[in-house]
Amino acid sequence: LGRGPGLRRGRVGERPHGLLAYPAQSNFTGVQHPLTWIAAAQARGYDVLLDAAAYVPANTLDLSLYHPDFTVVSWYKVFGHPTGVGSLIARRDALARLRRPWFSGGTIYAVSAQAQWHVLADDEAAFEDGTVNFLSVPDVTAGLEWIDNIGMDRVHAHVTALTGQLLAGLCQLRHSDGSPMVRTYGPVDLVARGGTVALNLLGADGRVIDERVVTRDSARRGISLRTGCFCNPGAGEAAFALPPRRLRSAARRQVASLEEYLELLRLPSAGAVRISLGLSSQPRDIETFLTFVRETYRDRVPGAAGLEARAGC
């Protein structure tokens, strides 16, 4: 929760509560948060920013039923092209409440440097800094038509089935002594979860295998995996059950490297391994990953010798 600069909501004279920003689906655990939070927050005076980037690639978001003031979407995540093009969808009444105290190129009708005066453009044009990506924007239309021809219901059913296959396969990965080879974060079933699965692989000694080892070994097998904290440090801290006192203590220290920071937090890894399932994923992709894990790490304790130091999260 935070104070929403420039936002106005509520009765005349009533102090606005601020802005609630939350993801419809976590990019770390795949948890799908209730869309009913939108109306509940608005009833308490909050404006709502819904991050739908991880949600809409495999789920229908009906903005006639749910009314977030602002919705963020990445079209690259929906149909894989083009990169760097997304949308901030704003309701007209929410956009009208925004007050922008500064401006950038292309967002004004008139300006005077000496008079310290400017007139912003109307509506969304006041917030579109710089030159719009005219060459890639038409690709969004083509992509939406392509998805519409396939049908989001079919995409959702496909991703859900693959997610179930992956979760079941991960639960079956065991060392010879019966100990698990995988620690999965988020729901281990299909209730309120999407096709994003974050996990750590465990060696025969029960300890987390360094994510750099997994990156190196999977690359040798032609498998591309995302590793790290996925630009979501809060979820990572919760996954590793880091107490706030330890985090605050580490933040007060002068650290020379990420390695030193991890040592202060007593973390075995800088993050997790993430598998993101989507329209193009196939059952054989999941079997390839499960076979890789089984053949590479079962009954082994891989070392981290020779790995390059981490540059960042």
PyMOL commands that set and color helices and strands:
alter all, ss='L'
color gray80, all
select helices_A, chain A and resi 37-43+75-79+92-97+123-127+137-150+152-172+211-220+233-239+244-251+258-265+283-297
alter helices_A, ss='H'
color red, helices_A
select strands_A, chain A and resi 18-23+46-51+70-74+86-90+108-112+117-120+182-185+196-201+226-228+272-276
alter strands_A, ss='S'
color yellow, strands_A
deselect
rebuild
show_as cartoon
